[in-house]
Amino acid sequence: MRIAVAGVGYVGLSLSVLLAQHNAVTAVDVVEEKVELINSRRSPIRDIEIEDYLAHRDLDLTATVDGASAYEDADLIVIATPTNYDPTKDFFDTSLVEEVIDLVLAVNPDTVMVIKSTVPVGYTQALSQRHPMAKILFSPEFLREGHALSDNLHPSRIIAGIPTGTDHTPELEQAAQAFTRLLAEGAQDTDIPTLLMASTEAEAVKLFANTYLALRVAYFNELDTYAAVRGLDASKIIQGVGYDPRIGSHYNNPSFGYGGYCLPKDTKQLLANYKDVPQNLIEAIVEANRTRKDFIADELLHRVQELKDAGNPHPTVGIYRLTMKSGSDNFRASSIQGVMKRIKAKGIPVIVFEPTLDDPDFYGSEVTHDLHHFKTTSDLILANRWDPELTDVTNKTYTRDLFKRD
Ligand SMILES: NC(=O)c1ccc[n+]([C@@H]2O[C@H](COP(=O)([O-])OP(=O)(O)OC[C@H]3O[C@@H](n4cnc5c(N)ncnc54)[C@H](O)[C@@H]3O)[C@@H](O)[C@H]2O)c1
């Protein structure tokens, strides 16, 4: 099949590589640099499997900035452009998905499009009603950044959602089956659980799955807050709780809050979708994350005050990495930034160690790549995730990474 993929970020690039093992794939992006890197078989994002597959595997993959030509020739178009939700304006920004759909409808209106971007519940159904000619499916994407291709080579499940009651519904049911087969063909596992459902249900799966993950993070973070306030060892409590097989010892490592590109926006999106539907929990998850960052900032301010009381009039706080997880190469909406904002609001000077950031300045604070300079300048270091390179400054490092992982 000739497949065009719109947007080569984490989602689009991993799918492009996966599908290019058995199909002719054209990956489209608006950023020329990314296109050039892919055409020279290098990955614009950090992901071991993507780097390996691009360098060493036989892939039928070309990248281009010319969306119109790519979509015109395609038998199938996968859309993986960014989406956003602005809770202050209660606005779902799906404009980049629609930009691609409008272009496809102009150059190749009969082709099936599959939205892989995360969208509000009911979006694909509404879009199909707005564009009765368009053949649009929704397929939730479950990858983790840094493991994007691996998660598609070993998918936990494959889901395709079909708008209901449209002229194209029967044809789209077949297209949905064909799409799930394409994803399974590229995977290394067999017997992957596969589900077809209404597009609105598939959109709900994505938001409810991410909101559950956020709930779990928020839960263990609140457990950790409780232990800290009561002077208890949180790691012992978490271990004791996790040995119950119904709970498990995964995804339970405290942090400064859930963050990254997806969990903050998807929880808020789901909450907005609850308008007119009774709920307490979804709102509490969003609030709990805010409370956790307030608590972490307060803990830090308390330590800063101790340094002042001990005779240091202007202690500097070092932010060790802006990234969310160890091994990550981006820091979109990372929780440490929320804590940093709170302590800067109190006038505390901050220095940032972030090797992946080339700017010398981040919101008015110095950014350094020199670890020695960072350690000597910082009176107190804040690390969402521990790294062995902090071992010599353990006594001035504040982290809640109790299990030193993920
Ligand atoms: N990152 C994740 O872990 C993850 C997981 C599941 C779902 N999602 C969802 O998938 C979507 C994409 O996420 P991502 O992390 O891959 O985003 P990303 O920001 O890493 O990549 C998106 C890419 O789309 C490109 N783009 C923007 N406008 C375009 C256009 N008109 N035509 C072609 N390309 C265009 C951008 O230049 C960028 O390279 C989002 O809706 C996100 O919520 C992300």
PDBQT file of the ligand as one rigid body, heavy atoms in Angstrom, charges set to zero:
ROOT
HETATM    1  N1  LIG A 501       3.782  11.791  22.409  1.00  0.00    +0.000 N 
HETATM    2  C1  LIG A 501       3.074  10.794  22.882  1.00  0.00    +0.000 C 
HETATM    3  O1  LIG A 501       3.522  10.058  23.776  1.00  0.00    +0.000 OA
HETATM    4  C2  LIG A 501       1.696  10.502  22.348  1.00  0.00    +0.000 A 
HETATM    5  C3  LIG A 501       1.092   9.273  22.649  1.00  0.00    +0.000 A 
HETATM    6  C4  LIG A 501      -0.190   9.014  22.153  1.00  0.00    +0.000 A 
HETATM    7  C5  LIG A 501      -0.865   9.994  21.441  1.00  0.00    +0.000 A 
HETATM    8  N2  LIG A 501      -0.265  11.192  21.197  1.00  0.00    +0.000 N 
HETATM    9  C6  LIG A 501      -1.020  12.189  20.438  1.00  0.00    +0.000 C 
HETATM   10  O2  LIG A 501      -0.575  12.169  19.083  1.00  0.00    +0.000 OA
HETATM   11  C7  LIG A 501      -0.531  13.504  18.543  1.00  0.00    +0.000 C 
HETATM   12  C8  LIG A 501       0.885  13.809  18.065  1.00  0.00    +0.000 C 
HETATM   13  O3  LIG A 501       1.774  13.693  19.182  1.00  0.00    +0.000 OA
HETATM   14  P1  LIG A 501       3.360  13.716  19.000  1.00  0.00    +0.000 P 
HETATM   15  O4  LIG A 501       3.935  13.559  20.357  1.00  0.00    +0.000 OA
HETATM   16  O5  LIG A 501       3.766  12.779  17.927  1.00  0.00    +0.000 OA
HETATM   17  O6  LIG A 501       3.534  15.219  18.513  1.00  0.00    +0.000 OA
HETATM   18  P2  LIG A 501       4.859  15.968  18.032  1.00  0.00    +0.000 P 
HETATM   19  O7  LIG A 501       4.682  17.385  18.383  1.00  0.00    +0.000 OA
HETATM   20  O8  LIG A 501       6.063  15.217  18.522  1.00  0.00    +0.000 OA
HETATM   21  O9  LIG A 501       4.822  15.789  16.452  1.00  0.00    +0.000 OA
HETATM   22  C9  LIG A 501       3.865  16.362  15.628  1.00  0.00    +0.000 C 
HETATM   23  C10 LIG A 501       4.513  16.684  14.290  1.00  0.00    +0.000 C 
HETATM   24  O10 LIG A 501       3.504  17.200  13.411  1.00  0.00    +0.000 OA
HETATM   25  C11 LIG A 501       4.105  18.194  12.615  1.00  0.00    +0.000 C 
HETATM   26  N3  LIG A 501       3.065  19.012  11.993  1.00  0.00    +0.000 N 
HETATM   27  C12 LIG A 501       2.402  20.077  12.506  1.00  0.00    +0.000 A 
HETATM   28  N4  LIG A 501       1.505  20.534  11.621  1.00  0.00    +0.000 NA
HETATM   29  C13 LIG A 501       1.585  19.738  10.538  1.00  0.00    +0.000 A 
HETATM   30  C14 LIG A 501       0.920  19.708   9.291  1.00  0.00    +0.000 A 
HETATM   31  N5  LIG A 501      -0.059  20.573   8.992  1.00  0.00    +0.000 N 
HETATM   32  N6  LIG A 501       1.284  18.777   8.385  1.00  0.00    +0.000 NA
HETATM   33  C15 LIG A 501       2.258  17.876   8.659  1.00  0.00    +0.000 A 
HETATM   34  N7  LIG A 501       2.931  17.856   9.831  1.00  0.00    +0.000 NA
HETATM   35  C16 LIG A 501       2.592  18.785  10.748  1.00  0.00    +0.000 A 
HETATM   36  C17 LIG A 501       5.016  18.919  13.581  1.00  0.00    +0.000 C 
HETATM   37  O11 LIG A 501       6.017  19.656  12.897  1.00  0.00    +0.000 OA
HETATM   38  C18 LIG A 501       5.593  17.747  14.377  1.00  0.00    +0.000 C 
HETATM   39  O12 LIG A 501       6.793  17.257  13.807  1.00  0.00    +0.000 OA
HETATM   40  C19 LIG A 501      -1.060  14.399  19.653  1.00  0.00    +0.000 C 
HETATM   41  O13 LIG A 501      -2.439  14.567  19.477  1.00  0.00    +0.000 OA
HETATM   42  C20 LIG A 501      -0.789  13.598  20.918  1.00  0.00    +0.000 C 
HETATM   43  O14 LIG A 501      -1.674  13.927  21.942  1.00  0.00    +0.000 OA
HETATM   44  C21 LIG A 501       1.010  11.457  21.604  1.00  0.00    +0.000 A 
ENDROOT
TORSDOF 0
